[in-house]
């Protein structure tokens, strides 16, 4: 807006003529006597015409038809031709609201469509070309704005931010991009870009979109269809009521309905980058939390097709029903941006249903069901995800795999209300991080040691030589008091200085025997000590992981049951004996100690915690 107003305030004369062939004909007739006439309308031109009107009548005011018309000079009466110049293209573009909407012939029709709801063009240059010409013409002819909304955007460059040119070899043709990137990936890349910034477009950026968003979303869909076919899921089955489903189901239904509201607001306010940002976040929730934490429900034995008594596993059916509803809603929600992927998913999800439409693009757009939105449930589940992510980071720093159980997780939350949530999300965190208990701590300094330092790049320009005094005051201050003020976003008063949170750097140093992670006022820590019993349980979990990979390598189907044989390690055999029920259930084994000598089995050698063994599996 500022640039447009600056242009209007400082606008100079506009050279509206061009010496070209095609363009809006300038209705100026100049005689050799020096007199010139300007035709004010088609009716005036017809009235003044003395030659060529029949050739022009019924055609648009462009060459060659307009050149046929001659008039008599208003001064000397000589036959006069129109000047050969045509109008600047933006002169023509500026009257599009009138020339294409029957302005001269059907005012009621024109009023129905004017002003336009929305127009779009690249901003650099257009604020002084099309946007300007539209504004001028509509002001002069209708005393009105030409449109209600303008969506403008910056320029498209190559991946390195340079102009694309055929001569430079960095231009990307649409056909090549569509073939190699996929048009939906291209569309998503355009939609997610902040329109005020240049788009660095290329195959690398589109690959990132596929890797981080499209492929994980497709994998969720593929996961659903794979197990839905195995378990004979029928979308026409009566689904369990939402209130009778698990908290995990109710949470993802709350999130999808919140997303529908957010996406709708984003589209209606012409903020596609906000839409894509929220959708990508939801996709992360769906893939890395809901589906991952629901897998065992899908893996339960037994088909979903009801027997004569109408019996089926209601928890398993709830998982299928919830994921089906979410995928169907998400498909409709994303259809305007990704028309091809969503169409493919929609057809597969609905093709056998009587209620389905011919295309996802003929469906009604989703409307948020506010009754299913539970903000408290969303808040505590997001807290569980955050703490779990930090816990995994702490494990990674200590070099301890998640498959190795640990005794305790120490947790410090940012607010007392979040501390109260811990009991409600404890089971999720314990399962996610494979720990036995959560220990809340009142102060993050019980988990990590903090060091307070001045942020010199920020403070230097502000205080110059006084930096030394600020450093001494910080070193003399209580670091816990400083840290808590910074974490709460409050100013820090030391001596005569009032420092903003960004003026201070807080670095965390781990305590002995504790691996920790801190983030925005949150802190989690794990003890790196592992008892003998926990080590055995970790071996059992690692063994399951190895066998699952062997099943994939052997080409077994997901539902295939197996026989197992372990040789050359009495310790591993002993651990499997202690955890036989867990191991057999996870790897779908009918026997953990089957003699497969001479049998046609799949065999690999493995080392777990320094123990070498030979593992053989055979499909039953």
Secondary structure, DSSP 8 states (H G I E B T S, - for coil): -HHHHHHHHT------EE--SSS-B--EEE-TTS-EEE--SHHHHHHHEEE-HHHHTTS-S-TTGGGG-EEE-TTT--EE-B-S-EE-HHHHHHTHHHHTTTTTT-HHHHHHH-SEEEEEEEHHHHTTTHHHHHHHHHHHHHSS-SEEEEEEE--EE-TTS----TTTT----HHHHHHHH-HHHHHHHHHHS-TTS-EE-SHHHHHHHIIIIIHHHHHHHHHHHHHHHHTT--TTS----GGGS-HHHHHHHHHHHHHHHHHHHHHHTT-HHHHHHHHHHHHHHIIIIIIHHHHHHHH-SS-SS--TT----HHHHHHHHHHHHHHHHHHHHHTTT-HHHHHHHHHHHHTT-TT--SSGGGS------GGG--HHHHHHHHHHHHHHHHHHHHHHHHT--TTS-EEEEEEE-SSHHHHHHHHHHHHHHHHHHTEEEEEE-S-GGGTEEEEEEE-HHHHHHHHGGGHHHHHHHHHHS-HHHHHHHHHHT--EEETTEEE-GGGEEEEEEE-TTEEEEEETTEEEEEE----HHHHHHHHHHHHHHHHHHHHHHHT--TT--EEEEEES-HHHHHHHHHTHHHHHHHHTEEESS---TTS--EEEEEEETTEEEEEEEEE-
